[in-house]
Amino acid sequence: MSIAQSLIQIKSQLPNHVTLAAVSKTKPVADLMEAYNAGQRIFGENKIQEMTDKWEVMPKDIEWHMIGHVQTNKVKYMAPYVSLIHGVDSLKLLQEINKQAAKNNRVINCLLQIYIAEEESKFGLDEQELEDILSSAEFKQLKNIRIVGLMGMATFTENKNQIEKEFKHLKTIFDKLKTQNYELKTLSMGMSGDYQLAISCGSTMVRIGSSIFGGRN
Ligand SMILES: *Cc1c(COP(=O)(O)O)cnc(C)c1O
């Protein structure tokens, strides 16, 4: 199947309330343009330099999502244009995003990444750290960032029960926060291998790469 065909097929399976971020990391601009020409306007990248290179040459009605781990010293390169940062996992990073957003006269939308997997390698906050950040005086001073939701990655496993348990855990945290007055609308969970399960557990945004663009080297 072509990129356009895969994209259209996946989109046709998504409920209306679920947004697709097409994860185009490592893929050439020509591949992204094929998805763009098939109607895709949200692209997810995990390296700031690569995303910026693509942003410079591609149409300006694209929403660029940073889905990877963000190094504080590189925030400035994406601050002029990034539309959503998925993987925010510290107050220090929020403060830097806020500072760079202010320099660009912008408010940058962020998702806080929650650690839900049983793996050492995944980034994210636990529930206590999340509460600590949101209730801190430093956080309340940040006027140029907006927390619009949460993001999480399940354990890399074939065990569907395990993945489901982790997605449901994240959904529970999301719902709890929503009752505490935060205007959260985005729950970013689900990738090529598990997005249907993620949607059944309450995901509102899926990040799909290889099922659209093919495998990465
Ligand atoms: C690469 C990546 C994806 C997409 O993974 P696929 O399995 O190719 O769909 C989603 N989320 C994050 C954070 C990623 O790094």
The ligand as a Gaussian input file, in Angstrom:
#p B3LYP/6-31G(d) Opt

LIG

0 1
 C        8.208000       6.593000      17.015000
 C        7.141000       6.980000      17.984000
 C        5.782000       6.707000      17.713000
 C        5.306000       5.981000      16.479000
 O        5.666000       4.625000      16.534000
 P        5.111000       3.578000      15.445000
 O        5.201000       2.284000      16.154000
 O        5.998000       3.694000      14.260000
 O        3.705000       3.960000      15.127000
 C        4.853000       7.143000      18.627000
 N        5.209000       7.804000      19.743000
 C        6.483000       8.077000      20.035000
 C        6.793000       8.815000      21.295000
 C        7.492000       7.672000      19.175000
 O        8.767000       7.950000      19.483000

